[in-house]
C-alpha cells in the first residue's frame, strides 16, 4: 500500500483525514497520523483498517526520521514554525511534502535541493493561503488568455460564525486561533495600491478605514486591510496593476467596536501587566483609564472615548462582561492582549451546536478592447458541526487533494511551490466543487477603487 504520513491532528485535519480514509480503498492508501497527543487522531480514524495513530514528538529527531523514512509522502499540519525540520528530512529521504502554511524564508531556501531531488514541497494549499491563490489565478489567467489587461484585484476572506449561530451583538465568534484575531494588524502599517498610488494605514486607524461588501444570500460585510497587500503582486503577475488590496472580512459594525480596544491599548502584546493574575475584568479596563475618586469605570470609559449610552458599541462592550468585578484574569505576567483574549473567549467560544462559516470575495477589474470590465467572485462554505467545520473543510480538503495528486504524479513540478499554476489549481478547484466549495462569478459594472479608502 502507498503510505501517507500526516503530522498533527488538530482542528484543521478532520476533513483532510476523512478524505484520505474515504479514498484509501480505491487508491490503495495507508494513512499514519502522528501527534504528541493521539486522542483526536484516534477519534477521527475510528476503527478504519487503513489507518493508525502513532505518538510522534516532532522534536525527537530519531522518531521523526523513522516516521518520515517509512512513508511515501508527508503532510505537515504542524504550526508553521515547526515545518522546516520535517522538510529537511523529507529532502534527505526523498519524500514529497505538503503544508497549508505560508512559505517561510527557511522553506524557500530548500527550493534548489527539492528541485535537485525531483521533490514537490507544496505550501500555501489551505484556504487563505490556498483557495484564495487558486481561485484568483484561475480568473486572472482566464482574463489574460483572452487578451485582457488586469488593472484591479481585491481579495477578502473571513472566518465567521454561521448565520444560524450568530447570536451576539458582535456577530462574531472565534472559529480559529483567537490570538491571531486579537493581535491582527499589529507590527506595521497596512500597505496597498489604489489607482497607481501606494496607500498606508497605521494600526491605530486600521479599524476605522473599512470597505463594505454584499454577498448574495448572506448580506452585508465590512473589510479592513491586511498588513501587506503587495506580497503576491509579482507572484500573481500583477506588477503593472493599478489597484491591489487584500483584507479581512467581518460583519458590519465589528471594526468600529473593536477599535475601542485598540484605542485603549488592550490589544498590546509588547509588555506584561503587574499582578495580572489577581486583577478582575473591571480592574483590567480601569488600568487604561484616568483616575477619578468619584466616576465609575463605565462613566470614565464613555467619557474618554465619547460613547453615548444608547450607542450599540456600548451594548457590545457590556455584553462581553468586561466590567465584572468578580471575574478574575487568573493569568500570571500576562500582556494586555493575552488578558483581552481570555475575556473574549468567555463570550466568543463556539457552543457545542454552533457552526462556522468561511467567506471569500474577489474583485477583478480589467481592460479589453478599450473597455473596462469587472468580475466579482464569492464563495461561502458552512461548517457541519464542531469537528467538521468550514475552516477544517476549506483548509483540509485542498491539502488532501493536492497530496493525492502528487502521489499520483498529476502534480510533478519540483521545488518549493504554492498553488498558482494551472497544473495545480485546475484539478483541485474542479474537485472542490464536489464538496460544495465553489465560486459564484458574475460580471458587474466596473467600479474601480472604493472611495472609502481614497
C-alpha positions in Angstrom: 0.0 0.0 0.0 1.1 3.6 -0.6 1.8 5.3 2.7 0.8 8.8 3.8 2.2 10.4 7.0 0.1 13.2 8.5 1.9 15.0 11.2 -0.5 16.8 13.5 -4.2 16.1 14.2 -5.6 19.4 15.3 -8.8 21.3 14.3 -7.9 21.6 10.7 -7.4 17.9 10.0 -10.9 16.4 10.2 -11.8 16.7 6.5 -8.3 16.0 5.5 -8.2 12.7 7.3 -11.8 11.8 6.2 -10.9 12.4 2.5 -7.9 10.2 2.7 -9.7 7.4 4.5 -12.6 7.6 2.0 -10.0 7.2 -0.8 -7.9 4.6 0.9 -9.6 1.6 -0.7 -9.7 2.8 -4.3 -6.3 4.5 -4.1 -4.5 1.8 -2.1 -3.6 4.1 0.7 -2.5 3.6 4.3 -2.6 6.7 6.5 -0.5 7.1 9.6 -1.3 10.1 11.8 1.5 11.2 14.1 0.9 13.6 17.0 2.3 14.1 20.5 -1.3 13.6 21.7 -3.1 11.0 19.6 -6.6 11.2 21.2 -8.1 13.4 18.5 -6.4 11.3 15.8 -7.9 8.1 17.2 -11.3 9.8 17.3 -11.0 10.8 13.6 -9.8 7.4 12.5 -12.2 5.3 14.4 -11.7 1.6 13.6 -10.7 2.2 10.0 -8.4 -0.7 8.8 -6.3 1.6 6.6 -5.1 4.0 9.3 -3.3 4.1 12.5 -2.3 6.8 15.1 1.2 6.9 16.5 2.7 9.1 19.2 5.1 11.4 17.5 7.1 14.2 19.1 8.4 16.3 16.1 11.3 17.5 18.3 12.5 13.9 18.7 14.8 13.6 15.7 15.0 9.8 15.9 11.3 9.1 15.9 10.6 11.9 13.4 13.1 10.5 10.9 11.8 7.0 11.4 8.3 8.1 10.6 9.4 10.0 7.5 11.6 7.2 6.2 8.7 4.8 6.3 6.2 6.8 4.2 5.8 7.9 0.6 4.6 11.5 1.2 4.4 13.7 4.3 1.6 16.1 5.2 2.7 18.5 7.9 -0.3 20.1 9.8 2.0 21.5 12.5 2.3 25.2 13.4 4.2 26.9 10.6 7.4 27.3 12.6 7.8 23.6 13.0 7.7 22.6 9.3 11.3 23.2 8.5 13.0 20.3 10.2 10.3 18.0 8.7 11.1 19.5 5.3 14.8 18.9 5.6 14.2 15.3 6.5 11.9 15.0 3.5 14.6 16.1 1.2 17.2 13.9 3.0 15.0 10.8 2.5 13.4 11.9 -0.8 9.8 12.3 0.2 7.3 14.8 -1.1 5.7 17.2 1.4 2.5 19.2 1.7 1.7 22.0 4.1 -1.0 24.7 4.4 1.3 27.3 5.8 2.9 30.4 4.2 6.3 29.8 2.7 8.9 30.9 5.2 12.4 32.2 4.1 13.8 28.9 5.6 11.4 26.8 3.5 12.2 28.8 0.3 15.9 28.2 0.9 15.2 24.5 0.3 14.0 25.1 -3.2 17.2 24.1 -5.0 17.6 20.9 -3.0 14.0 20.0 -3.6 14.4 20.5 -7.4 17.6 18.6 -7.5 15.9 15.6 -5.9 12.8 15.9 -8.0 10.6 16.6 -4.9 7.4 18.7 -4.6 7.3 20.7 -1.4 3.8 22.2 -1.8 2.9 25.0 0.6 0.1 27.6 1.0 -2.5 25.0 -0.1 -5.2 25.6 2.6 -7.8 28.3 2.3 -6.0 31.6 3.0 -3.4 31.0 1.7 -4.6 28.4 -0.7 -8.1 28.6 -2.1 -7.5 32.3 -2.4 -4.4 31.7 -4.6 -6.1 29.1 -6.8 -9.4 30.9 -7.4 -7.7 34.2 -8.1 -5.2 32.7 -10.5 -7.9 30.9 -12.4 -9.8 34.1 -13.1 -6.6 36.1 -13.7 -5.3 33.6 -16.2 -8.6 33.5 -18.0 -8.6 37.3 -18.4 -5.0 37.2 -19.7 -5.8 34.2 -22.0 -8.4 36.3 -23.8 -6.1 39.3 -24.1 -7.3 41.4 -21.2 -5.1 43.6 -19.1 -5.8 43.3 -15.3 -5.9 46.8 -13.6 -7.6 45.9 -10.3 -7.5 43.0 -7.9 -9.1 43.0 -4.5 -9.4 39.9 -2.3 -11.1 39.4 1.1 -11.5 36.4 3.4 -13.3 36.0 6.7 -13.7 33.1 9.2 -17.1 33.9 10.9 -19.9 32.3 12.7 -22.7 30.8 10.5 -25.9 32.8 10.4 -27.9 30.2 12.4 -25.3 30.5 15.2 -24.9 34.3 15.0 -26.5 35.3 18.4 -24.3 38.0 19.9 -24.2 41.8 19.2 -20.7 41.5 17.6 -21.9 39.0 15.0 -18.7 37.2 15.7 -17.2 34.1 17.5 -13.8 32.5 17.4 -13.6 30.0 14.6 -9.9 29.7 14.5 -6.9 30.9 16.5 -8.1 33.6 19.0 -4.7 35.1 19.4 -4.5 35.9 15.7 -7.7 37.9 16.0 -6.6 39.9 19.0 -3.2 40.9 17.5 -4.4 41.3 13.9 -2.8 44.2 12.1 0.0 44.9 14.5 3.6 45.3 13.6 3.5 47.5 10.6 1.1 49.7 8.6 -1.3 48.1 6.1 0.1 48.7 2.6 -1.8 48.5 -0.7 -2.2 50.1 -4.1 -5.1 52.3 -5.3 -5.2 53.8 -8.7 -1.5 53.6 -9.0 -0.8 55.2 -5.6 0.7 53.5 -2.6 -1.5 53.8 0.4 -0.7 53.1 4.1 -3.0 52.7 7.1 -1.3 52.7 10.5 -2.5 50.3 13.1 -4.3 53.0 15.2 -6.5 53.8 12.2 -6.8 50.3 10.6 -10.3 49.5 12.0 -11.8 52.9 11.0 -10.9 52.5 7.3 -13.3 49.9 6.1 -14.9 48.9 2.8 -18.4 47.3 2.5 -19.4 44.2 0.5 -22.6 42.4 -0.3 -22.6 38.6 -0.6 -25.8 37.2 -2.2 -27.8 35.3 0.3 -25.6 36.3 3.2 -26.0 40.1 3.5 -23.5 42.8 4.2 -19.9 42.6 5.4 -17.1 45.0 6.1 -13.4 44.5 5.4 -10.3 46.0 6.9 -6.9 46.0 5.1 -4.3 43.2 5.6 -0.8 44.3 6.6 0.8 43.7 3.2 -1.5 43.6 0.2 1.5 43.7 -2.2 3.0 40.4 -1.0 1.8 38.5 -4.0 1.9 41.2 -6.6 4.8 39.7 -8.6 3.7 36.1 -7.8 0.3 36.8 -9.4 1.9 38.6 -12.4 0.4 41.9 -11.3 3.5 44.2 -11.5 1.7 46.8 -13.6 -1.6 46.7 -11.8 -3.2 50.0 -10.6 -5.2 48.7 -7.6 -4.2 45.8 -5.4 -5.9 45.4 -2.0 -6.4 42.4 0.3 -8.4 42.4 3.5 -10.2 40.6 6.3 -14.0 40.3 6.4 -16.2 40.9 9.4 -19.9 41.7 9.8 -20.7 45.4 9.6 -20.0 47.2 12.9 -17.4 44.9 14.3 -14.5 47.1 13.4 -15.8 50.3 15.0 -16.4 48.4 18.2 -13.0 46.6 18.1 -11.3 50.0 17.6 -12.3 50.7 21.3 -9.8 48.0 22.4 -7.1 49.3 20.1 -7.6 52.9 21.3 -7.4 51.9 24.9 -4.3 49.8 24.4 -5.9 46.4 25.3 -4.5 44.7 22.2 -0.9 45.5 23.0 1.3 42.4 23.3 4.6 44.1 24.0 4.6 44.3 27.8 3.2 42.4 30.8 0.8 43.8 33.5 1.8 43.7 37.1 -0.1 41.3 39.4 -2.3 40.4 36.4 -3.5 37.1 37.9 -5.3 38.9 40.8 -7.0 41.5 38.6 -10.7 41.4 37.9 -12.0 42.1 34.4 -13.1 45.5 35.8 -9.6 46.2 37.1 -8.2 45.5 33.7 -10.4 48.0 32.0 -9.8 50.6 34.7 -6.0 50.2 34.3 -6.3 52.0 30.9 -8.4 54.9 32.2 -7.6 58.1 34.2 -8.0 58.1 37.9 -11.2 59.6 39.4 -12.3 59.5 43.1 -15.9 59.7 42.1 -16.6 58.5 38.5 -17.3 54.8 37.8 -15.2 52.8 35.3 -18.2 52.8 32.9 -18.5 56.6 33.0 -14.8 57.1 32.6 -14.7 54.9 29.6 -17.7 56.5 27.9 -16.3 60.0 28.5 -12.8 59.1 27.4 -14.0 57.5 24.1 -17.1 59.7 23.6 -19.5 56.8 23.6 -23.1 57.6 24.1 -25.1 55.4 26.5 -27.5 54.5 23.7 -24.7 53.6 21.2 -24.7 50.0 20.1 -21.0 50.0 20.7 -21.7 50.4 24.4 -24.1 47.5 24.4 -21.4 45.4 22.7 -18.9 46.2 25.5 -21.4 45.4 28.2 -22.3 42.1 26.5 -18.7 41.0 27.0 -18.9 41.4 30.8 -15.7 43.4 30.9 -17.0 45.5 33.8 -17.4 42.4 36.0 -15.6 43.0 39.4 -15.9 39.3 40.4 -14.3 37.6 37.4 -10.6 37.2 37.7 -8.0 37.3 34.9 -6.0 34.4 36.5 -3.1 34.8 34.1 0.4 35.5 35.5 2.5 38.1 33.9 0.0 38.5 31.1 0.1 41.1 28.3 -2.9 43.2 27.7 -3.6 41.2 24.5 -3.5 37.9 26.4 -5.9 39.2 29.0 -8.3 40.6 26.4 -8.2 37.2 24.6 -9.2 35.4 27.8 -12.1 37.8 28.4 -13.3 37.4 24.8 -13.1 33.6 24.9 -15.7 33.7 27.6 -18.2 35.1 25.1 -16.9 34.2 21.7 -16.1 30.5 22.1 -18.3 28.4 19.9 -21.1 26.4 21.7 -21.5 22.7 21.1 -24.1 23.1 18.4 -22.7 26.2 16.8 -21.5 26.2 13.2 -18.9 28.3 11.5 -18.7 30.0 8.1 -15.9 30.8 5.7 -16.5 33.7 3.3 -14.2 34.8 0.4 -14.7 37.6 -2.1 -12.6 38.6 -5.1 -12.9 41.6 -7.4 -11.2 41.6 -10.8 -11.0 44.8 -12.9 -9.6 44.6 -16.5 -9.4 46.3 -19.8 -10.3 44.5 -23.0 -10.7 46.1 -26.5 -10.7 49.6 -25.0 -13.4 48.9 -22.4 -13.2 48.3 -18.6 -14.9 45.2 -17.1 -15.3 43.8 -13.6 -15.8 40.3 -12.3 -16.9 39.7 -8.7 -16.5 36.2 -7.3 -17.8 35.0 -4.0 -17.6 31.7 -2.1 -19.3 30.8 1.2 -18.8 27.5 3.0 -20.7 26.5 6.1 -19.5 24.0 8.7 -21.3 20.8 9.6 -20.5 20.7 13.3 -17.7 21.4 15.8 -15.5 18.6 14.3 -16.2 19.1 10.6 -16.0 22.9 10.5 -16.0 25.2 7.5 -12.4 26.1 8.4 -11.3 22.5 8.5 -13.1 21.8 5.3 -11.5 24.7 3.3 -8.1 24.1 4.8 -8.0 20.3 4.9 -9.6 19.4 1.5 -7.2 21.3 -0.7 -4.3 19.8 1.3 -5.7 16.2 0.9 -6.5 16.6 -2.8 -3.0 18.0 -3.5 -1.4 15.2 -1.5 -3.1 12.5 -3.6 -2.4 14.4 -6.9 1.3 14.5 -6.0 1.3 10.8 -5.1 -0.5 10.0 -8.4 2.1 12.1 -10.3 -0.6 14.6 -11.5 1.4 17.4 -9.9 5.0 16.9 -10.8 6.8 20.3 -11.0 9.6 20.0 -8.4 10.6 22.6 -5.8 9.1 24.7 -3.1 5.7 25.5 -4.6 2.5 27.4 -4.0 -0.7 26.6 -5.9 -0.6 29.2 -8.6 -0.1 27.1 -11.8 -2.8 25.5 -13.9 -1.2 22.1 -13.2 -2.2 22.6 -9.6 -5.3 24.8 -9.4 -7.4 23.4 -12.2 -7.8 19.8 -10.9 -8.1 20.9 -7.3 -10.7 23.6 -7.8 -12.7 21.2 -10.0 -12.7 18.5 -7.3 -13.5 21.1 -4.5 -16.8 21.7 -6.3 -17.8 18.1 -5.4 -17.7 19.2 -1.8 -19.7 22.4 -2.3 -16.6 24.7 -2.4 -17.1 26.8 -5.5 -17.2 30.4 -6.5 -20.1 32.3 -7.9 -18.7 34.6 -10.5 -20.7 37.5 -12.1 -19.9 40.4 -14.4 -20.7 43.7 -12.9 -20.2 47.3 -14.0 -16.6 48.4 -13.5 -16.5 50.4 -10.2 -12.8 51.0 -9.8 -11.4 51.7 -6.3 -13.7 52.2 -3.3 -13.9 55.9 -2.4 -13.9 55.0 1.3 -10.3 54.1 1.0 -9.3 57.1 -1.1 
